[in-house]
Amino acid sequence: MILPAEKDLRAALARFAHARIEHDVRPTGRTSRALEDATYTLCVMTGSRTVEQALRTADTLLEQHAGRPRLSADQETLAA
């Protein structure tokens, strides 16, 4: 599995959280599709089969990112 960039992982987690809340508050076909799409994206990014496993893996990956030295904007662009 290719490790996702921290900012991409955080964006996917935020998208999932937003979709989950929207669907829980007012479930519609649109919110269901948004949640399914966000779940799929998070699972693919983390190489997981379930959302529970994806969330655990995302936490682990963020911990790994926290232990790494920060890259400058120029270095981060080159790394991508």
C-alpha positions in Angstrom: 0.0 0.0 0.0 1.2 3.5 -0.9 1.0 5.7 2.2 -1.3 8.6 1.7 -0.1 12.1 2.4 -1.2 13.4 5.8 -3.3 16.2 4.3 -5.0 13.8 1.9 -5.8 11.4 4.8 -7.1 14.2 7.0 -9.3 15.5 4.1 -10.7 12.0 3.6 -11.4 11.7 7.3 -13.1 15.1 7.4 -15.2 14.2 4.3 -16.2 10.9 5.9 -17.2 12.6 9.2 -19.2 15.3 7.4 -21.0 12.6 5.3 -21.7 10.5 8.4 -23.2 13.4 10.3 -25.3 14.6 7.4 -26.6 11.1 6.9 -27.4 10.6 10.6 -29.2 13.9 10.9 -31.3 13.7 7.7 -30.9 10.5 5.7 -31.7 10.8 2.0 -30.5 9.1 -1.1 -28.0 11.9 -1.6 -26.5 11.6 1.9 -26.4 7.8 1.5 -24.4 8.1 -1.7 -22.1 10.7 -0.2 -21.4 8.4 2.8 -20.8 5.4 0.6 -18.4 7.4 -1.6 -16.5 8.8 1.4 -16.4 5.4 3.0 -15.0 3.8 -0.2 -12.4 6.5 -0.6 -11.2 6.1 3.0 -11.1 2.3 2.6 -9.1 2.5 -0.6 -6.6 5.1 0.9 -6.0 2.8 3.9 -6.1 -0.5 2.2 -9.0 -1.6 4.4 -12.2 -3.7 3.8 -14.4 -2.1 6.4 -14.9 1.5 7.7 -14.0 0.4 11.2 -10.7 -1.0 10.0 -10.1 2.1 7.8 -10.6 4.4 10.8 -8.1 2.4 12.9 -5.6 2.3 10.1 -6.0 6.1 9.5 -5.3 6.7 13.2 -2.1 4.6 13.0 -1.0 6.4 9.8 -1.6 9.8 11.4 0.5 8.7 14.4 3.3 7.7 12.0 3.0 11.1 10.3 3.3 12.8 13.6 6.6 11.0 14.3 8.1 12.3 11.0 9.9 15.6 10.6 7.8 18.2 8.8 8.5 18.9 5.1 8.7 22.3 3.7 6.1 23.2 1.0 8.8 22.8 -1.7 9.8 19.3 -0.4 6.1 18.3 0.0 5.4 19.2 -3.6 8.3 17.2 -4.8 7.3 14.2 -2.6 3.8 14.2 -4.2 
